[in-house]
Amino acid sequence: MTTTVWQTEIDELPAPQRGKVRDVYNLGDRLLFIACDRISAYDHVLQPGIPGKGKILTQLSNYWFELFSDLVPNHLITTDASEFPESLSGYLDMLAGRAIIVTKTEVVPFECVARGYLAGSGFREYGESRSVCGVPLPEGLIRADRLPEPIFTPATKAESGHDENVSFDVMRDALGGPLAEQLRTLTLEIFTRGAAHAAEKGIILADTKFEFGQLGSGQVMLIDEVLTPDSSRFWDASQWQPGTEPISFDKQYVRNWLDNCGWDRESPPPELPPEVVEGTLERYVEAFRKITGREPDL
């Protein structure tokens, strides 16, 4: 049975930087990324974790990194725990399948979001302004509608709390025109290829977010996670019907439970019941299985 890795403690290394999902250890000019089994929603880390979730996120991201390697360099150095430094040899059982060693970059302080369908915060914003992050959209769109073409809608990166959607102009003013344009182009190219690949597997990629970093030379790298159920909306293409809540293979299942349990999103969140934990894992495994054609190594 897969056990839950809530957080990691590696005595031989300095204390990690803990995000909502990942523990990141500084190895000097490299980083050790470990995806734990924590799950977050509405800016809260929920209890309990989803056993094996971190392995699914890591292995699926590695799959996509390889698929997109001709479009943009990525931060992967090694995904094989047997190649990790000798100081980590006592932790290989914990690290295998959920940890990677990556190049250290200067992280671009924006989430690069691509949307092909109207959902989530984009749907709410459209209802108020007929636009999303300053991108005007046609009248008459409904929930889960396909957009005329994918759009780029950046968001600020928050160390804690909620990321904030912004217009492309805000991003361009902060980063400069050339870098902002490059990131918009890359985001839409990766999204388009990923959506086409997912469609072949019976999955609609509705939207997703990417993160990028830069080396000292200015070279842009794709970093963090790529097209996972945590960072994307994956819908069952055979059941998709605009105007209804799509059947999904992602974190929306958890959000829906939270929306319906009476939680106010401000107080400490309720504990996830066993059936929600199990249902979430089933959806993450199914996304992995459909996209890659194989089983995750749990």
Secondary structure, 3 states (H helix, E strand, C coil): CCCCCCCCCCCCCCCCEECCCEEEEECCCEEEEEECCCEEECCEEECCCCCCHHHHHHHHHHHHHHHCCCCCCECEEECCHHHCCHHHHHHHHHHCCCEEEEECCEECCEEEEEEEECCHHHHHHHHHHCEECCEECCCCCCCCCEEEEEEECCEECCCCCCCCECCHHHHHHHHCHHHHHHHHHHHHHHHHHHHHHHHHCCEEEEEEEEEEEECCCCCEEEECCCCCCCCEEEEEHHHCCCCCCCCECCCHHHHHHHHHCCCCCCCCCCCCCHHHHHHHHHHHHHHHHHHHCCCCCC
